[in-house]
Amino acid sequence: MPYAITATGWRAINPDMELQDGETFAEEIPQWLINASAAADALREASRIEEEWRATEILEINDQLMALEEGAEALPGTREQWLAYRTRVRNWKEGAEGFPEPANRPWRPAASTNRNPP
C-alpha cells in the first residue's frame, strides 16, 4: 500500500491520488518516521504523567501550607520554603528545562537542601 509521508506523519493513499504540499510518495512507511512517531507518542505520555504529578503535588502543597498556618502537623519546611516550592512546581511544565524527565522535578523542601535552595 502506498503512503504520503511528511516529516511527522503519514497517510495511506491510492496510487492515483495527488500528494498535498509537503508530502512525499513512499511504498512503505520509513523506519525513521515510525521511530519519530513512537518518540513523539512517548513524549506526549511523559508530559501527561508530569502534568498529573504537578496537579497532585500542588494539592499537597496547599495542604502543607494550610497545616503550617494552622499549627497542625506538617512535613518539614517553612512557609516560605513551601511557597517557593509551589512556584517551582507551577513552572514545571512544557518549556521548563528538563521537562518531562521525572528526575528533573522540583524537590520538596525536606529534600531541597542538596538541589533547590528554598
Helices and strands as residue ranges (DSSP letters): E 3-5, E 10-12, E 24-26, H 31-70, H 79-90, G 102-104, G 109-111
